C-alpha cells in the first residue's frame, strides 16, 4: 500500500525522531509481551460470545427525519461514528460506513449491522471530525464519498496528509496538534490529548498523531454546551487535565470496547471509562466504540453491561441509544437495554463471514 507524503511535524511536542509519542511510555503489563501471539489469538482463538446471534437492531434514518431534527440532536451511527446537529449544521465523527474495518473488503472484521443511513442520504456536513487513522476510525471509501458532501475535515497532525493523498483538497483540511483548535461558524473545536497509537501498515506506525476532541457551543445568549469525543485512548491523567481546562461536559462520548487485559495502555476497560468520564467532569456518559465490529476478546455485549454496572455504583447517568436513535443533548435519556434481547452466536449456527474465516483458520 502506498504511503502518503507525511509533513514535517518535528516542532510538535509529541514528535520525536519522526514519530509521535504519548507523554507516558508504556510500563510493565501495559502492552502484550508478544504481538504475534496477540494476532494469532485474535484471528484464530477468539473466545465464544464475541459475535451477536442476530444483526444488531437499528433505527433506520431518513433524510426527511434529519432535516426535521431539532437543534442539538445526536445520532450514533455505529462504532465511533456519531452525527450531531449543532448551530443549525451537521458534524460527523470518525465516519466508518464500509462493510469491514480492514485494508480490504474481502477479509477482516465485518459489521454486525448496516449503517442507519447511507452516506448519499446524509444532509450536508459542515465538518468531519477525525481522531486518528486506524481502519475502524478512518474509512477510505467513506472519506472519498464524503468529499462532495463535507465542507471541512478536522484532523490531528498527519492524518490530513492521508486525506490529501486520497484526493481531498488541501483547503478543506485543517490539522491540529494537541491543545490546538479552531472556530467554525461559532462552534469551537479543540484537539486534546489521548493515549493511543496510529498507523495503517507495517512501516508507518505513529507517523500521524491521535487525539480526542472538545466540542463547545458557547451559545449566542448563554445556554452553552460542551461535548467530549474520546476517540481511542487508554486511561491516563490527561482526562483530568482536559476536565480542568474545559469541563464540565454536558455529554461525553467515551470509548468502551475492544479492550483486553493485554493492552490496557491503548484501550480503556469499562471502569476506566467511567473514571475518565468523572475526571472530565462529565454529566451524561454515552458509550461508543462497541457493538459494530468484533475487535476485542470480550463478549460483544460486555461493554454496555460493565459500564452500566460501574456507572450505577458511582451515580453516573448513561445513555445507550439504539443505532440511529435520536438523543437530545440538552436532555439525554437512558434508552432501552436493546442488546439484552440478543444472544451470542451459538457455535452450531452459521456465523458472519469474518467469524467463519476465523474459525476455519
Long-range contacts (C-beta under 8 A, 24 or more apart in sequence): 1-103, 1-200, 1-201, 2-165, 3-201, 3-203, 3-204, 3-207, 4-161, 4-162, 4-164, 4-165, 5-161, 5-165, 6-158, 6-161, 6-204, 6-207, 6-208, 7-157, 7-158, 7-161, 9-157, 9-158, 9-177, 9-209, 12-157, 12-177, 12-209, 13-177, 13-178, 14-157, 14-177, 14-178, 14-209, 15-157, 18-207, 19-205, 19-206, 19-207, 20-157, 20-158, 20-198, 20-206, 20-207, 20-208, 20-209, 20-210, 21-206, 22-195, 22-196, 22-197, 22-236, 23-193, 23-195, 23-236, 23-238, 24-195, 24-236, 26-265, 29-264, 30-234, 30-263, 30-264, 30-265, 31-262, 31-263, 31-265, 31-266, 32-262, 32-263, 38-262, 38-263, 41-297, 42-297, 43-358, 43-361, 44-358, 44-359, 44-361, 46-294, 46-297, 46-355, 46-358, 47-297, 47-298, 47-299, 48-344, 48-347, 49-299, 49-300, 49-344, 49-345, 50-294, 50-296, 50-297, 50-298, 50-299, 50-300, 50-344, 50-355, 51-112, 51-294, 51-300, 51-344, 51-345, 51-351, 51-352, 51-355, 52-112, 52-300, 52-301, 52-339, 52-342, 52-343, 52-344, 52-345, 53-342, 53-343, 53-344, 53-345, 53-346, 53-349, 54-342, 54-343, 55-112, 55-113, 55-114, 56-112, 56-113, 56-291, 56-292, 56-323, 56-339, 56-342, 57-113, 57-322, 57-323, 57-338, 57-341, 57-342, 58-113, 58-114, 58-116, 58-322, 58-323, 58-324, 59-116, 59-322, 59-323, 59-324, 59-325, 60-116, 60-117, 60-324, 61-116, 61-117, 61-121, 61-324, 62-117, 62-121, 63-117, 63-121, 63-122, 63-123, 66-90, 66-117, 66-122, 66-123, 67-123, 69-326, 70-328, 72-217, 72-225, 72-328, 72-329, 72-330, 73-326, 73-327, 73-328, 73-329, 74-251, 74-286, 74-326, 74-327, 74-328, 74-329, 75-116, 75-321, 75-324, 75-325, 75-326, 75-327, 76-286, 76-288, 76-321, 76-323, 76-324, 76-325, 76-327, 77-115, 77-116, 77-117, 77-323, 77-324, 78-111, 78-113, 78-115, 78-116, 78-291, 78-292, 78-323, 79-136, 79-137, 79-288, 79-289, 79-290, 79-291, 79-292, 79-293, 80-131, 80-136, 80-137, 80-231, 80-232, 80-253, 80-255, 80-288, 80-289, 81-115, 82-229, 82-253, 82-288, 83-122, 84-215, 84-227, 84-329, 86-187, 86-215, 86-217, 86-225, 87-185, 87-186, 87-187, 87-217, 89-124, 89-126, 89-185, 89-187, 90-122, 90-123, 90-124, 90-125, 90-126, 91-125, 91-126, 91-127, 91-128, 91-129, 91-187, 91-215, 92-122, 92-125, 92-127, 92-128, 92-129, 92-146, 92-150, 93-128, 93-129, 93-130, 93-131, 93-213, 93-229, 93-253, 94-129, 94-130, 94-131, 94-137, 94-138, 94-231, 95-119, 95-128, 95-139, 95-142, 95-143, 95-146, 96-136, 96-137, 96-138, 96-139, 96-142, 96-292, 97-139, 97-141, 97-142, 97-145, 98-139, 98-141, 98-142, 100-354, 101-135, 101-136, 101-139, 101-293, 101-295, 102-135, 103-135, 103-200, 107-354, 107-357, 108-135, 108-354, 109-136, 109-293, 109-294, 109-295, 109-354, 110-293, 110-294, 110-352, 110-353, 110-354, 111-292, 111-293, 112-291, 112-292, 112-293, 112-294, 112-300, 112-352, 113-291, 113-292, 113-323, 116-323, 116-324, 117-324, 119-145, 119-146, 119-149, 120-145, 122-149, 124-149, 124-150, 124-151, 125-149, 125-150, 125-151, 126-150, 126-151, 126-152, 126-184, 126-185, 127-151, 127-152, 127-153, 127-154, 127-184, 127-189, 128-152, 128-153, 128-154, 129-154, 129-189, 129-213, 129-215, 129-229, 130-154, 130-155, 130-156, 130-159, 131-156, 131-194, 131-210, 131-211, 131-212, 131-213, 131-229, 131-230, 131-231, 131-232, 132-156, 132-159, 132-194, 132-196, 132-198, 132-208, 132-209, 132-210, 132-211, 132-231, 132-232, 133-158, 133-159, 133-162, 133-198, 133-199, 133-200, 133-208, 134-198, 134-199, 134-200, 134-232, 135-200, 136-258, 136-293, 136-295, 137-231, 137-232, 138-162, 138-200, 140-166, 143-168, 152-184, 154-182, 154-189, 154-191, 154-213, 156-191, 156-208, 156-209, 156-210, 156-211, 157-208, 157-209, 158-198, 158-207, 158-208, 158-209, 159-198, 159-208, 159-209, 161-208, 162-200, 162-208, 176-211, 177-209, 178-209, 178-211, 181-214, 186-217, 186-218, 186-220, 187-215, 187-216, 187-217, 188-214, 188-215, 188-216, 188-217, 188-218, 189-213, 189-214, 189-215, 189-216, 190-214, 190-216, 190-246, 192-238, 192-242, 192-246, 193-236, 193-238, 193-241, 193-242, 194-230, 194-231, 194-232, 194-233, 194-238, 195-233, 195-234, 195-235, 195-236, 195-238, 195-265, 195-266, 196-231, 196-232, 196-233, 196-234, 196-266, 197-266, 212-242, 214-242, 214-246, 216-246, 225-250, 225-329, 225-330, 226-250, 227-251, 227-252, 227-253, 227-329, 228-252, 228-253, 228-254, 228-280, 228-282, 229-253, 230-254, 230-255, 230-276, 230-288, 230-289, 231-255, 232-266, 232-267, 232-289, 233-266, 233-267, 233-268, 233-276, 234-263, 234-264, 234-265, 234-266, 234-267, 234-268, 234-272, 235-264, 235-268, 235-269, 235-272, 235-275, 235-276, 239-275, 239-276, 239-279, 239-280, 240-279, 240-280, 242-279, 242-280, 243-279, 243-280, 243-281, 243-282, 247-280, 247-281, 247-282, 248-280, 248-281, 248-282, 248-283, 249-280, 249-281, 249-282, 249-283, 250-282, 250-283, 250-284, 250-329, 250-330, 251-282, 251-283, 251-284, 251-285, 251-286, 251-319, 251-329, 251-332, 252-276, 252-277, 252-280, 252-282, 252-284, 252-285, 252-286, 253-286, 253-288, 254-285, 254-286, 254-287, 254-288, 255-288, 255-289, 256-287, 256-288, 256-289, 256-290, 256-303, 256-304, 256-306, 256-307, 257-287, 257-288, 257-289, 257-290, 257-291, 257-295, 257-296, 257-303, 258-289, 258-290, 258-293, 258-295, 258-296, 259-296, 259-298, 259-303, 260-296, 260-297, 260-298, 262-297, 267-296, 269-306, 270-302, 270-303, 270-306, 270-307, 270-309, 270-310, 271-306, 271-310, 273-307, 273-310, 274-307, 274-310, 274-311, 274-314, 274-316, 277-311, 277-316, 278-314, 278-316, 282-316, 283-317, 284-317, 284-318, 284-319, 284-332, 285-311, 285-316, 285-317, 285-318, 285-319, 286-318, 286-319, 286-320, 286-321, 286-327, 286-332, 287-318, 287-320, 291-323, 291-339, 292-323, 294-354, 294-355, 299-344, 300-344, 301-339, 301-340, 301-342, 301-344, 304-337, 304-339, 308-337
